[in-house]
Amino acid sequence: MAKDPLAEAGFYFDDLNKLRVLEPDVSQKTSELKEECKDFVDKIGQFGKIARGVIELVDELAKEVDTEKMEAIGARNLLKSVAKQREAQQQQLQGLVAENKMQLERYRVEYEALSKVESEQNEFIDQFILQKNSLPSKGPVTMAKDPLAEAGFYFDDLNKLRVLEPDVSQKTSELKEECKDFVDKIGQFQKIVGGLIELVDELEKEVETEKMKAIGARNLLKSVAKQREAQQQQLQALIAEKKMQLERYRVEYEALSKVESEQNEFIDQFILQK
């Protein structure tokens, strides 16, 4: 059997001396296409794994973003609560300072009134002593204590003449000491309040700083969420494109397989007829 009639009839021998209805070049290209399709399927599988890994990574990132978002919301609520507590403390301190100022003013008025009374009493005592000293002496004079007491004059522990009873004078001195102690305590209280106000101001600055950080984190989370959504859309489009390409290769592969099967069947029938 010569080659030419077979070639004219559309039959060819391959490298293994098998009868084919396709030219060796076409058969080689078909085999290469099969290998390429197989490689492409493998690459599509690898790409699918990579895409699934990326999607899982994006989902984890989304969970982290949601967690950071919840933490930012919690921090913002905490800052609001701290701000409200600070405002309530400031109002309470202002009320306490106002109350102490009113009490201090009342003590000051009482102290000034007592000081004025004491000054008037001392002036009256001095005038009384001058009048007694200016009287002419008519011999020994016996002076009893009862007339002085009846006139409203008393001797204190230092034998000084006073127009107040010793108990009243003692209470006046004690009131002076209490007023002085109260003034000192008010000064200390004002220092403490000033320090507390400074502490509250520092806390306010820290709250504002944390608030700005929370706002920045929220904006960053929004940006990351948008980037994640864009990446997901891009990956979905790429996957759809690869699926279409794979489907096209699959159709071509099935068509070539069908042609090859028909050609092999035709060859077998041709050999049987010969």
URQUIFEN-V307114 format. One record per residue. N is the residue number from 1. PHI is phi as a letter, one per 30 degrees, with the letter a starting at -180 (none if undefined). NEAR is the number of other C-alpha atoms within 10 Angstrom. Layout:
N;PHI;NEAR / N;PHI;NEAR
//
This chain:
1;none;5 / 2;d;6 / 3;d;11 / 4;d;11 / 5;e;10 / 6;d;15 / 7;d;14 / 8;d;9 / 9;d;10 / 10;j;12 / 11;c;18 / 12;b;18 / 13;c;16 / 14;d;16 / 15;d;7 / 16;c;6 / 17;i;8 / 18;c;8 / 19;d;16 / 20;b;19 / 21;c;22 / 22;c;20 / 23;d;15 / 24;e;14 / 25;d;10 / 26;d;11 / 27;d;15 / 28;d;13 / 29;d;12 / 30;d;17 / 31;d;12 / 32;d;12 / 33;d;16 / 34;e;18 / 35;d;12 / 36;d;13 / 37;d;17 / 38;d;15 / 39;d;12 / 40;d;17 / 41;d;15 / 42;d;12 / 43;d;12 / 44;d;18 / 45;d;12 / 46;d;12 / 47;d;15 / 48;d;14 / 49;d;12 / 50;d;12 / 51;d;18 / 52;d;13 / 53;d;12 / 54;d;15 / 55;d;17 / 56;d;12 / 57;d;12 / 58;d;18 / 59;d;13 / 60;d;12 / 61;d;15 / 62;d;17 / 63;d;12 / 64;d;13 / 65;d;19 / 66;d;14 / 67;d;12 / 68;d;16 / 69;d;19 / 70;d;13 / 71;d;15 / 72;d;21 / 73;d;15 / 74;d;13 / 75;d;17 / 76;d;19 / 77;d;13 / 78;d;14 / 79;d;18 / 80;d;14 / 81;d;12 / 82;d;15 / 83;d;17 / 84;d;12 / 85;d;12 / 86;d;17 / 87;d;13 / 88;d;12 / 89;d;15 / 90;d;16 / 91;d;12 / 92;d;12 / 93;d;15 / 94;d;13 / 95;d;12 / 96;d;13 / 97;d;16 / 98;d;12 / 99;d;12 / 100;d;16 / 101;d;13 / 102;d;12 / 103;d;13 / 104;d;16 / 105;d;12 / 106;d;12 / 107;d;19 / 108;d;16 / 109;d;12 / 110;d;15 / 111;d;17 / 112;d;12 / 113;d;12 / 114;d;16 / 115;d;14 / 116;d;12 / 117;d;12 / 118;d;17 / 119;d;12 / 120;d;13 / 121;d;15 / 122;d;15 / 123;d;12 / 124;d;14 / 125;d;17 / 126;d;13 / 127;d;12 / 128;d;12 / 129;d;12 / 130;d;11 / 131;d;10 / 132;d;10 / 133;d;10 / 134;d;9 / 135;d;8 / 136;d;7 / 137;d;8 / 138;b;6 / 139;j;6 / 140;d;6 / 141;c;7 / 142;c;6 / 143;c;8 / 144;c;8 / 145;d;12 / 146;d;11 / 147;d;10 / 148;d;14 / 149;d;13 / 150;d;9 / 151;d;10 / 152;j;12 / 153;c;17 / 154;b;18 / 155;c;16 / 156;d;16 / 157;d;7 / 158;c;6 / 159;h;8 / 160;c;9 / 161;d;16 / 162;b;18 / 163;c;20 / 164;c;17 / 165;d;15 / 166;e;14 / 167;d;10 / 168;d;10 / 169;d;15 / 170;d;13 / 171;d;12 / 172;d;17 / 173;d;13 / 174;d;12 / 175;d;16 / 176;d;18 / 177;d;12 / 178;d;13 / 179;d;17 / 180;d;15 / 181;d;12 / 182;d;16 / 183;d;15 / 184;d;12 / 185;d;12 / 186;d;16 / 187;d;12 / 188;d;12 / 189;d;14 / 190;d;14 / 191;d;12 / 192;d;12 / 193;d;17 / 194;d;12 / 195;d;12 / 196;d;15 / 197;d;16 / 198;d;12 / 199;d;12 / 200;d;17 / 201;d;13 / 202;d;12 / 203;d;15 / 204;d;16 / 205;d;12 / 206;d;13 / 207;d;19 / 208;d;14 / 209;d;12 / 210;d;16 / 211;d;19 / 212;d;13 / 213;d;15 / 214;d;20 / 215;d;15 / 216;d;13 / 217;d;17 / 218;d;19 / 219;d;13 / 220;d;14 / 221;d;19 / 222;d;14 / 223;d;12 / 224;d;15 / 225;d;17 / 226;d;12 / 227;d;13 / 228;d;17 / 229;d;14 / 230;d;12 / 231;d;15 / 232;d;16 / 233;d;12 / 234;d;12 / 235;d;16 / 236;d;14 / 237;d;12 / 238;d;13 / 239;d;16 / 240;d;12 / 241;d;12 / 242;d;16 / 243;d;13 / 244;d;12 / 245;d;14 / 246;d;16 / 247;d;12 / 248;d;12 / 249;d;19 / 250;d;16 / 251;d;12 / 252;d;15 / 253;d;17 / 254;d;12 / 255;d;12 / 256;d;15 / 257;d;14 / 258;d;12 / 259;d;14 / 260;d;17 / 261;d;12 / 262;d;13 / 263;d;16 / 264;d;16 / 265;d;12 / 266;d;14 / 267;d;16 / 268;d;13 / 269;d;11 / 270;d;10 / 271;d;10 / 272;d;8 / 273;d;7 / 274;d;6
//
